[in-house]
């Protein structure tokens, strides 16, 4: 497993990281989750990403339990704040940031997180208030660094212009061979400012991993077939998209790669990407995804990917 530097920080993260969005917030059993975390460490994955809202604290609590016996310095832990935790608790006000970091640390059974991320931008709170509160979290030792997820580029630029506050080291956008929106403005800005991408859904929730075939029902053990995990995959399951992804099978075969390796290597070809976050419900999925680290795609393969996906790429 290769490591990459996280923005301007001193932290090095594994190219493949383990996420907990739909899986460890109730999508799989505690035993399955623990087995996946164990497999991640065995494969050299040192970076685990979660959020307070995943299962309203369930994912953090599970990870706190599973990670409790491990040396804290042996892994990089990231969580997030913004989405509602109750009818009254949400957003990025100073009060919420301080309240939610304490609650996250308690569930995670740790004194600090390596990365505290704003899950979305909060238009109802002054940006100065948010950035000052995040800075206080870092300076109190409760987080080593801060990041953002899916913020408008103009708001990132505004935040970077504020004096006397901590600077971002990471951005967490949706990014894959099918969804390339960050390439237009976000990645160029982050390259200039020493901010790395840690991307979510690099496998397009399993679509780019070849889990779903055109004209066939989703496998019964797949995310698309799950009541608890399938709510966000609908738009990726259209027949035209699946037919385009089907063309990637030959591309992967000619490159001597599996479909997940091809998709993850495509994301990691971008040097501004520090890590690709993958979910997993079984240890063998963790191992298969981890094997993508270090793979370099040649220009012919990259061109073939573009040709196969054609107009179905979101830019």
C-alpha positions, -999 to +999 in steps of 0.1 A: +000+000+000+014+033-011+010+065+010+004+101-001+008+133+018-024+149+029-022+185+016+002+208+034+000+186+066+026+162+079+001+133+076+006+105+052-025+085+042-030+053+023-040+057-013-070+035-005-091+044+026-120+028+043-153+046+045-183+040+067-212+059+051-238+033+043-221+002+056-212+008+092-241+030+100-264-001+100-259-016+066-239-045+078-235-064+111-209-054+138-190-086+130-188-078+093-177-043+100-150-055+124-138-080+098-135-053+072-115-030+095-092-059+103-087-066+066-080-029+060-052-029+085-038-061+071-037-045+036-018-014+049-048+009+049-042+035+076-070+060+069-106+056+081-133+081+072-166+085+090-191+113+100-214+120+129-245+118+108-238+082+096-266+064+114-269+094+138-237+084+156-239+046+149-209+045+125-187+065+149-198+043+179-190+011+160-156+023+149-149+035+184-156+000+196-137-018+168-106+005+170-104+006+208-076-019+211-053-003+185-025+021+191-040+055+183-010+067+163-012+037+140-041+050+120-055+083+106-091+090+117-114+115+100-150+125+108-174+153+098-200+178+111-230+196+095-260+174+089-288+171+115-281+151+146-315+160+161-343+185+154-322+213+168-286+202+163-272+209+128-251+233+108-217+249+114-223+275+141-196+278+167-219+262+193-226+232+170-190+226+160-179+225+197-208+204+207-205+179+179-167+174+181-170+165+217-198+140+209-179+125+181-148+121+202-168+103+229-184+079+204-150+073+187-133+067+221-104+090+213-090+123+225-086+137+190-093+131+153-067+136+127-091+154+103-123+173+112-143+180+081-173+203+073-197+179+056-213+207+035-213+245+035-236+262+059-251+293+043-269+302+076-238+307+096-212+335+090-181+319+074-159+338+099-177+321+128-173+286+113-136+291+105-129+305+140-146+276+157-128+251+136-095+268+145-104+266+181-110+229+178-075+224+162-058+247+188-074+228+216-059+195+204-092+179+195-084+178+158-050+179+140-063+194+108-095+205+090-111+197+057-143+204+038-166+183+016-186+195-014-182+232-007-188+257-035-155+268-049-163+305-042-168+297-005-135+278-003-118+309-018-135+332+007-124+309+036-088+309+024-088+347+024-097+350+061-068+360+084-057+342+116-076+309+110-065+274+103-061+264+067-077+234+050-056+204+042-083+183+025-113+184+002-138+155+000-157+156-033-175+129-053-151+120-080-149+090-104-145+082-140-183+089-143-184+120-122-155+144-130-170+178-119-141+186-095-116+188-124-130+221-137-124+244-107-120+226-074-088+206-082-069+235-098-077+257-068-067+230-043-034+223-062-025+260-058-034+261-021-019+228-008-052+210-003-056+173-012-086+155-024-099+125-005-126+113-029-158+096-021-177+071-044-147+065-067-164+032-077-197+050-082-213+029-055-202-003-071-213+005-107-177+010-119-167-022-101-189-041-125-213-052-099-243-045-121-250-058-156-273-042-182-307-060-184-301-079-151-315-074-116-289-063-090-273-092-071-292-099-039-262-091-017-254-058-035-259-022-024-285-016-050-306-044-037-304-033-001-332-013+015-308+003+039-279+011+015-296+015-020-312+049-016-285+069-034-276+047-064-307+050-086-294+075-111-263+054-118-284+023-125-299+035-158-295+011-187-274+035-209-250+041-180-247+004-173-241-003-210-213+023-211-197+008-180-200-027-196-176-015-223-150-010-196-148-048-191-127-051-222-106-021-213-098-036-179-091-070-194-067-056-220-048-038-192-047-070-171-068-054-143-100-060-125-128-035-129-123-021-093-086-017-100-092+001-132-117+026-116-095+033-085-063+036-105-081+061-127-089+083-097-054+079-083-038+090-116-047+125-104-018+136-081-040+160-062-060+129-049-044+117-017-068+088-011-099+071-026-125+062+000-141+028-005-169+012+014-169-026+020-193-051+035-169-080+032-131-084+038-125-097+003-139-064-010-113-045+011-085-067-003-097-063-039-098-025-035-065-022-017-048-040-046-054-009-068-027+010-049+004+017-070-012+008-104-004+033-131-026+035-162-010+042-196-023+068-220-039+042-242-059+028-213-070+063-202-081+071-238-100+038-239-119+046-207-129+080-221-141+063-253-161+037-234-179+061-212-185+088-238-213+112-231-223+096-198-195+114-179-207+142-157-183+172-159 
